[in-house]
Amino acid sequence: MQTKREPEQPQRQMFQIDWEPLIDRSHPLVRLGLAIDGSSFEETLGSTSAA
């Protein structure tokens, strides 16, 4: 009896969506999100989050 072979490229989950092509990168909120430095927020606000 042979073992099953892993597919070379795994299939996506049934409801997993690739959002990247759907996002309008010229939209103001997307541009704002790309401009914000998330690591500085995590540093500043990380210690204030509830456990």
mmCIF file of the N, C-alpha and C atoms, coordinates in Angstrom:
data_MODEL
# 
_entry.id   MODEL 
# 
loop_
_atom_site.group_PDB 
_atom_site.id 
_atom_site.type_symbol 
_atom_site.label_atom_id 
_atom_site.label_alt_id 
_atom_site.label_comp_id 
_atom_site.label_asym_id 
_atom_site.label_entity_id 
_atom_site.label_seq_id 
_atom_site.pdbx_PDB_ins_code 
_atom_site.Cartn_x 
_atom_site.Cartn_y 
_atom_site.Cartn_z 
_atom_site.occupancy 
_atom_site.B_iso_or_equiv 
_atom_site.pdbx_formal_charge 
_atom_site.auth_seq_id 
_atom_site.auth_comp_id 
_atom_site.auth_asym_id 
_atom_site.auth_atom_id 
_atom_site.pdbx_PDB_model_num 
ATOM 1   N N  . MET A 1 1  ? 0.832   -1.180 0.000  1.00 0.00 ? 1  MET A N  1 
ATOM 2   C CA . MET A 1 1  ? 0.000   0.000  0.000  1.00 0.00 ? 1  MET A CA 1 
ATOM 3   C C  . MET A 1 1  ? 0.881   1.249  0.000  1.00 0.00 ? 1  MET A C  1 
ATOM 4   N N  . GLN A 1 2  ? 0.604   2.153  -0.913 1.00 0.00 ? 2  GLN A N  1 
ATOM 5   C CA . GLN A 1 2  ? 1.400   3.365  -1.032 1.00 0.00 ? 2  GLN A CA 1 
ATOM 6   C C  . GLN A 1 2  ? 0.786   4.493  -0.199 1.00 0.00 ? 2  GLN A C  1 
ATOM 7   N N  . THR A 1 3  ? 1.664   5.346  0.316  1.00 0.00 ? 3  THR A N  1 
ATOM 8   C CA . THR A 1 3  ? 1.170   6.508  1.061  1.00 0.00 ? 3  THR A CA 1 
ATOM 9   C C  . THR A 1 3  ? 0.729   7.581  0.075  1.00 0.00 ? 3  THR A C  1 
ATOM 10  N N  . LYS A 1 4  ? -0.217  8.397  0.523  1.00 0.00 ? 4  LYS A N  1 
ATOM 11  C CA . LYS A 1 4  ? -0.693  9.484  -0.341 1.00 0.00 ? 4  LYS A CA 1 
ATOM 12  C C  . LYS A 1 4  ? 0.393   10.529 -0.481 1.00 0.00 ? 4  LYS A C  1 
ATOM 13  N N  . ARG A 1 5  ? 0.519   11.038 -1.653 1.00 0.00 ? 5  ARG A N  1 
ATOM 14  C CA . ARG A 1 5  ? 1.519   12.036 -1.946 1.00 0.00 ? 5  ARG A CA 1 
ATOM 15  C C  . ARG A 1 5  ? 0.929   13.427 -1.780 1.00 0.00 ? 5  ARG A C  1 
ATOM 16  N N  . GLU A 1 6  ? 1.681   14.317 -1.154 1.00 0.00 ? 6  GLU A N  1 
ATOM 17  C CA . GLU A 1 6  ? 1.229   15.696 -0.981 1.00 0.00 ? 6  GLU A CA 1 
ATOM 18  C C  . GLU A 1 6  ? 1.177   16.380 -2.349 1.00 0.00 ? 6  GLU A C  1 
ATOM 19  N N  . PRO A 1 7  ? 0.129   17.176 -2.620 1.00 0.00 ? 7  PRO A N  1 
ATOM 20  C CA . PRO A 1 7  ? 0.096   17.911 -3.885 1.00 0.00 ? 7  PRO A CA 1 
ATOM 21  C C  . PRO A 1 7  ? 1.217   18.947 -3.927 1.00 0.00 ? 7  PRO A C  1 
ATOM 22  N N  . GLU A 1 8  ? 1.715   19.207 -5.107 1.00 0.00 ? 8  GLU A N  1 
ATOM 23  C CA . GLU A 1 8  ? 2.819   20.163 -5.241 1.00 0.00 ? 8  GLU A CA 1 
ATOM 24  C C  . GLU A 1 8  ? 2.379   21.568 -4.860 1.00 0.00 ? 8  GLU A C  1 
ATOM 25  N N  . GLN A 1 9  ? 1.176   21.941 -5.218 1.00 0.00 ? 9  GLN A N  1 
ATOM 26  C CA . GLN A 1 9  ? 0.635   23.236 -4.814 1.00 0.00 ? 9  GLN A CA 1 
ATOM 27  C C  . GLN A 1 9  ? -0.656  22.968 -4.043 1.00 0.00 ? 9  GLN A C  1 
ATOM 28  N N  . PRO A 1 10 ? -0.656  23.271 -2.759 1.00 0.00 ? 10 PRO A N  1 
ATOM 29  C CA . PRO A 1 10 ? -1.853  22.978 -1.962 1.00 0.00 ? 10 PRO A CA 1 
ATOM 30  C C  . PRO A 1 10 ? -3.051  23.786 -2.449 1.00 0.00 ? 10 PRO A C  1 
ATOM 31  N N  . GLN A 1 11 ? -4.212  23.160 -2.431 1.00 0.00 ? 11 GLN A N  1 
ATOM 32  C CA . GLN A 1 11 ? -5.430  23.857 -2.828 1.00 0.00 ? 11 GLN A CA 1 
ATOM 33  C C  . GLN A 1 11 ? -5.844  24.819 -1.729 1.00 0.00 ? 11 GLN A C  1 
ATOM 34  N N  . ARG A 1 12 ? -6.499  25.888 -2.125 1.00 0.00 ? 12 ARG A N  1 
ATOM 35  C CA . ARG A 1 12 ? -7.003  26.852 -1.151 1.00 0.00 ? 12 ARG A CA 1 
ATOM 36  C C  . ARG A 1 12 ? -8.159  26.225 -0.389 1.00 0.00 ? 12 ARG A C  1 
ATOM 37  N N  . GLN A 1 13 ? -8.349  26.729 0.814  1.00 0.00 ? 13 GLN A N  1 
ATOM 38  C CA . GLN A 1 13 ? -9.509  26.300 1.572  1.00 0.00 ? 13 GLN A CA 1 
ATOM 39  C C  . GLN A 1 13 ? -10.755 26.731 0.798  1.00 0.00 ? 13 GLN A C  1 
ATOM 40  N N  . MET A 1 14 ? -11.865 26.096 1.066  1.00 0.00 ? 14 MET A N  1 
ATOM 41  C CA . MET A 1 14 ? -13.086 26.347 0.299  1.00 0.00 ? 14 MET A CA 1 
ATOM 42  C C  . MET A 1 14 ? -13.504 27.818 0.300  1.00 0.00 ? 14 MET A C  1 
ATOM 43  N N  . PHE A 1 15 ? -13.426 28.474 1.442  1.00 0.00 ? 15 PHE A N  1 
ATOM 44  C CA . PHE A 1 15 ? -13.895 29.851 1.533  1.00 0.00 ? 15 PHE A CA 1 
ATOM 45  C C  . PHE A 1 15 ? -12.763 30.856 1.704  1.00 0.00 ? 15 PHE A C  1 
ATOM 46  N N  . GLN A 1 16 ? -11.556 30.453 1.467  1.00 0.00 ? 16 GLN A N  1 
ATOM 47  C CA . GLN A 1 16 ? -10.421 31.368 1.582  1.00 0.00 ? 16 GLN A CA 1 
ATOM 48  C C  . GLN A 1 16 ? -10.347 32.205 0.313  1.00 0.00 ? 16 GLN A C  1 
ATOM 49  N N  . ILE A 1 17 ? -10.346 33.514 0.493  1.00 0.00 ? 17 ILE A N  1 
ATOM 50  C CA . ILE A 1 17 ? -10.369 34.435 -0.644 1.00 0.00 ? 17 ILE A CA 1 
ATOM 51  C C  . ILE A 1 17 ? -9.054  35.192 -0.701 1.00 0.00 ? 17 ILE A C  1 
ATOM 52  N N  . ASP A 1 18 ? -8.525  35.359 -1.885 1.00 0.00 ? 18 ASP A N  1 
ATOM 53  C CA . ASP A 1 18 ? -7.341  36.177 -2.088 1.00 0.00 ? 18 ASP A CA 1 
ATOM 54  C C  . ASP A 1 18 ? -7.814  37.622 -2.271 1.00 0.00 ? 18 ASP A C  1 
ATOM 55  N N  . TRP A 1 19 ? -7.692  38.426 -1.220 1.00 0.00 ? 19 TRP A N  1 
ATOM 56  C CA . TRP A 1 19 ? -8.233  39.776 -1.215 1.00 0.00 ? 19 TRP A CA 1 
ATOM 57  C C  . TRP A 1 19 ? -7.390  40.762 -2.012 1.00 0.00 ? 19 TRP A C  1 
ATOM 58  N N  . GLU A 1 20 ? -6.131  40.478 -2.199 1.00 0.00 ? 20 GLU A N  1 
ATOM 59  C CA . GLU A 1 20 ? -5.200  41.443 -2.817 1.00 0.00 ? 20 GLU A CA 1 
ATOM 60  C C  . GLU A 1 20 ? -5.707  41.990 -4.162 1.00 0.00 ? 20 GLU A C  1 
ATOM 61  N N  . PRO A 1 21 ? -6.173  41.159 -5.082 1.00 0.00 ? 21 PRO A N  1 
ATOM 62  C CA . PRO A 1 21 ? -6.636  41.726 -6.362 1.00 0.00 ? 21 PRO A CA 1 
ATOM 63  C C  . PRO A 1 21 ? -7.929  42.534 -6.245 1.00 0.00 ? 21 PRO A C  1 
ATOM 64  N N  . LEU A 1 22 ? -8.656  42.378 -5.148 1.00 0.00 ? 22 LEU A N  1 
ATOM 65  C CA . LEU A 1 22 ? -9.934  43.069 -4.987 1.00 0.00 ? 22 LEU A CA 1 
ATOM 66  C C  . LEU A 1 22 ? -9.787  44.441 -4.346 1.00 0.00 ? 22 LEU A C  1 
ATOM 67  N N  . ILE A 1 23 ? -8.623  44.733 -3.791 1.00 0.00 ? 23 ILE A N  1 
ATOM 68  C CA . ILE A 1 23 ? -8.421  45.984 -3.057 1.00 0.00 ? 23 ILE A CA 1 
ATOM 69  C C  . ILE A 1 23 ? -7.988  47.092 -4.012 1.00 0.00 ? 23 ILE A C  1 
ATOM 70  N N  . ASP A 1 24 ? -8.677  48.227 -3.921 1.00 0.00 ? 24 ASP A N  1 
ATOM 71  C CA . ASP A 1 24 ? -8.321  49.401 -4.717 1.00 0.00 ? 24 ASP A CA 1 
ATOM 72  C C  . ASP A 1 24 ? -7.241  50.166 -3.961 1.00 0.00 ? 24 ASP A C  1 
ATOM 73  N N  . ARG A 1 25 ? -5.991  50.024 -4.406 1.00 0.00 ? 25 ARG A N  1 
ATOM 74  C CA . ARG A 1 25 ? -4.861  50.611 -3.685 1.00 0.00 ? 25 ARG A CA 1 
ATOM 75  C C  . ARG A 1 25 ? -4.833  52.136 -3.780 1.00 0.00 ? 25 ARG A C  1 
ATOM 76  N N  . SER A 1 26 ? -5.666  52.725 -4.631 1.00 0.00 ? 26 SER A N  1 
ATOM 77  C CA . SER A 1 26 ? -5.711  54.189 -4.706 1.00 0.00 ? 26 SER A CA 1 
ATOM 78  C C  . SER A 1 26 ? -6.780  54.771 -3.776 1.00 0.00 ? 26 SER A C  1 
ATOM 79  N N  . HIS A 1 27 ? -7.545  53.933 -3.103 1.00 0.00 ? 27 HIS A N  1 
ATOM 80  C CA . HIS A 1 27 ? -8.564  54.408 -2.169 1.00 0.00 ? 27 HIS A CA 1 
ATOM 81  C C  . HIS A 1 27 ? -7.877  55.094 -0.986 1.00 0.00 ? 27 HIS A C  1 
ATOM 82  N N  . PRO A 1 28 ? -8.425  56.224 -0.517 1.00 0.00 ? 28 PRO A N  1 
ATOM 83  C CA . PRO A 1 28 ? -7.772  56.978 0.567  1.00 0.00 ? 28 PRO A CA 1 
ATOM 84  C C  . PRO A 1 28 ? -7.543  56.165 1.841  1.00 0.00 ? 28 PRO A C  1 
ATOM 85  N N  . LEU A 1 29 ? -8.465  55.302 2.229  1.00 0.00 ? 29 LEU A N  1 
ATOM 86  C CA . LEU A 1 29 ? -8.274  54.518 3.448  1.00 0.00 ? 29 LEU A CA 1 
ATOM 87  C C  . LEU A 1 29 ? -7.177  53.469 3.288  1.00 0.00 ? 29 LEU A C  1 
ATOM 88  N N  . VAL A 1 30 ? -7.059  52.923 2.106  1.00 0.00 ? 30 VAL A N  1 
ATOM 89  C CA . VAL A 1 30 ? -5.982  51.956 1.850  1.00 0.00 ? 30 VAL A CA 1 
ATOM 90  C C  . VAL A 1 30 ? -4.641  52.676 1.885  1.00 0.00 ? 30 VAL A C  1 
ATOM 91  N N  . ARG A 1 31 ? -4.572  53.847 1.257  1.00 0.00 ? 31 ARG A N  1 
ATOM 92  C CA . ARG A 1 31 ? -3.327  54.617 1.266  1.00 0.00 ? 31 ARG A CA 1 
ATOM 93  C C  . ARG A 1 31 ? -2.946  55.029 2.679  1.00 0.00 ? 31 ARG A C  1 
ATOM 94  N N  . LEU A 1 32 ? -3.935  55.404 3.497  1.00 0.00 ? 32 LEU A N  1 
ATOM 95  C CA . LEU A 1 32 ? -3.670  55.764 4.886  1.00 0.00 ? 32 LEU A CA 1 
ATOM 96  C C  . LEU A 1 32 ? -3.142  54.557 5.656  1.00 0.00 ? 32 LEU A C  1 
ATOM 97  N N  . GLY A 1 33 ? -3.771  53.420 5.458  1.00 0.00 ? 33 GLY A N  1 
ATOM 98  C CA . GLY A 1 33 ? -3.331  52.209 6.144  1.00 0.00 ? 33 GLY A CA 1 
ATOM 99  C C  . GLY A 1 33 ? -1.915  51.813 5.772  1.00 0.00 ? 33 GLY A C  1 
ATOM 100 N N  . LEU A 1 34 ? -1.523  52.039 4.532  1.00 0.00 ? 34 LEU A N  1 
ATOM 101 C CA . LEU A 1 34 ? -0.166  51.724 4.105  1.00 0.00 ? 34 LEU A CA 1 
ATOM 102 C C  . LEU A 1 34 ? 0.843   52.726 4.663  1.00 0.00 ? 34 LEU A C  1 
ATOM 103 N N  . ALA A 1 35 ? 0.383   53.949 4.935  1.00 0.00 ? 35 ALA A N  1 
ATOM 104 C CA . ALA A 1 35 ? 1.288   54.988 5.430  1.00 0.00 ? 35 ALA A CA 1 
ATOM 105 C C  . ALA A 1 35 ? 1.525   54.889 6.934  1.00 0.00 ? 35 ALA A C  1 
ATOM 106 N N  . ILE A 1 36 ? 0.593   54.274 7.667  1.00 0.00 ? 36 ILE A N  1 
ATOM 107 C CA . ILE A 1 36 ? 0.712   54.192 9.130  1.00 0.00 ? 36 ILE A CA 1 
ATOM 108 C C  . ILE A 1 36 ? 1.748   53.148 9.513  1.00 0.00 ? 36 ILE A C  1 
ATOM 109 N N  . ASP A 1 37 ? 2.592   53.506 10.458 1.00 0.00 ? 37 ASP A N  1 
ATOM 110 C CA . ASP A 1 37 ? 3.599   52.575 10.971 1.00 0.00 ? 37 ASP A CA 1 
ATOM 111 C C  . ASP A 1 37 ? 2.966   51.747 12.091 1.00 0.00 ? 37 ASP A C  1 
ATOM 112 N N  . GLY A 1 38 ? 2.552   50.538 11.789 1.00 0.00 ? 38 GLY A N  1 
ATOM 113 C CA . GLY A 1 38 ? 1.853   49.691 12.755 1.00 0.00 ? 38 GLY A CA 1 
ATOM 114 C C  . GLY A 1 38 ? 2.707   49.273 13.932 1.00 0.00 ? 38 GLY A C  1 
ATOM 115 N N  . SER A 1 39 ? 4.000   49.129 13.744 1.00 0.00 ? 39 SER A N  1 
ATOM 116 C CA . SER A 1 39 ? 4.855   48.685 14.842 1.00 0.00 ? 39 SER A CA 1 
ATOM 117 C C  . SER A 1 39 ? 4.928   49.723 15.956 1.00 0.00 ? 39 SER A C  1 
ATOM 118 N N  . SER A 1 40 ? 4.861   51.013 15.618 1.00 0.00 ? 40 SER A N  1 
ATOM 119 C CA . SER A 1 40 ? 4.881   52.036 16.669 1.00 0.00 ? 40 SER A CA 1 
ATOM 120 C C  . SER A 1 40 ? 3.586   51.995 17.486 1.00 0.00 ? 40 SER A C  1 
ATOM 121 N N  . PHE A 1 41 ? 2.457   51.683 16.844 1.00 0.00 ? 41 PHE A N  1 
ATOM 122 C CA . PHE A 1 41 ? 1.205   51.523 17.577 1.00 0.00 ? 41 PHE A CA 1 
ATOM 123 C C  . PHE A 1 41 ? 1.288   50.325 18.516 1.00 0.00 ? 41 PHE A C  1 
ATOM 124 N N  . GLU A 1 42 ? 1.824   49.234 18.036 1.00 0.00 ? 42 GLU A N  1 
ATOM 125 C CA . GLU A 1 42 ? 1.953   48.035 18.871 1.00 0.00 ? 42 GLU A CA 1 
ATOM 126 C C  . GLU A 1 42 ? 2.858   48.295 20.065 1.00 0.00 ? 42 GLU A C  1 
ATOM 127 N N  . GLU A 1 43 ? 3.937   49.014 19.846 1.00 0.00 ? 43 GLU A N  1 
ATOM 128 C CA . GLU A 1 43 ? 4.847   49.344 20.942 1.00 0.00 ? 43 GLU A CA 1 
ATOM 129 C C  . GLU A 1 43 ? 4.153   50.194 21.995 1.00 0.00 ? 43 GLU A C  1 
ATOM 130 N N  . THR A 1 44 ? 3.435   51.224 21.538 1.00 0.00 ? 44 THR A N  1 
ATOM 131 C CA . THR A 1 44 ? 2.804   52.161 22.454 1.00 0.00 ? 44 THR A CA 1 
ATOM 132 C C  . THR A 1 44 ? 1.570   51.558 23.130 1.00 0.00 ? 44 THR A C  1 
ATOM 133 N N  . LEU A 1 45 ? 0.724   50.903 22.361 1.00 0.00 ? 45 LEU A N  1 
ATOM 134 C CA . LEU A 1 45 ? -0.552  50.440 22.888 1.00 0.00 ? 45 LEU A CA 1 
ATOM 135 C C  . LEU A 1 45 ? -0.542  48.975 23.314 1.00 0.00 ? 45 LEU A C  1 
ATOM 136 N N  . GLY A 1 46 ? 0.492   48.246 23.007 1.00 0.00 ? 46 GLY A N  1 
ATOM 137 C CA . GLY A 1 46 ? 0.552   46.828 23.316 1.00 0.00 ? 46 GLY A CA 1 
ATOM 138 C C  . GLY A 1 46 ? 0.446   46.544 24.795 1.00 0.00 ? 46 GLY A C  1 
ATOM 139 N N  . SER A 1 47 ? 1.042   47.370 25.623 1.00 0.00 ? 47 SER A N  1 
ATOM 140 C CA . SER A 1 47 ? 1.025   47.137 27.051 1.00 0.00 ? 47 SER A CA 1 
ATOM 141 C C  . SER A 1 47 ? -0.316  47.507 27.678 1.00 0.00 ? 47 SER A C  1 
ATOM 142 N N  . THR A 1 48 ? -1.174  48.231 26.961 1.00 0.00 ? 48 THR A N  1 
ATOM 143 C CA . THR A 1 48 ? -2.459  48.645 27.509 1.00 0.00 ? 48 THR A CA 1 
ATOM 144 C C  . THR A 1 48 ? -3.580  47.689 27.180 1.00 0.00 ? 48 THR A C  1 
ATOM 145 N N  . SER A 1 49 ? -3.340  46.693 26.327 1.00 0.00 ? 49 SER A N  1 
ATOM 146 C CA . SER A 1 49 ? -4.395  45.776 25.941 1.00 0.00 ? 49 SER A CA 1 
ATOM 147 C C  . SER A 1 49 ? -4.754  44.839 27.097 1.00 0.00 ? 49 SER A C  1 
ATOM 148 N N  . ALA A 1 50 ? -6.043  44.509 27.176 1.00 0.00 ? 50 ALA A N  1 
ATOM 149 C CA . ALA A 1 50 ? -6.514  43.618 28.236 1.00 0.00 ? 50 ALA A CA 1 
ATOM 150 C C  . ALA A 1 50 ? -6.078  42.178 27.941 1.00 0.00 ? 50 ALA A C  1 
ATOM 151 N N  . ALA A 1 51 ? -5.767  41.458 28.975 1.00 0.00 ? 51 ALA A N  1 
ATOM 152 C CA . ALA A 1 51 ? -5.318  40.077 28.813 1.00 0.00 ? 51 ALA A CA 1 
ATOM 153 C C  . ALA A 1 51 ? -6.463  39.118 28.787 1.00 0.00 ? 51 ALA A C  1 
# 
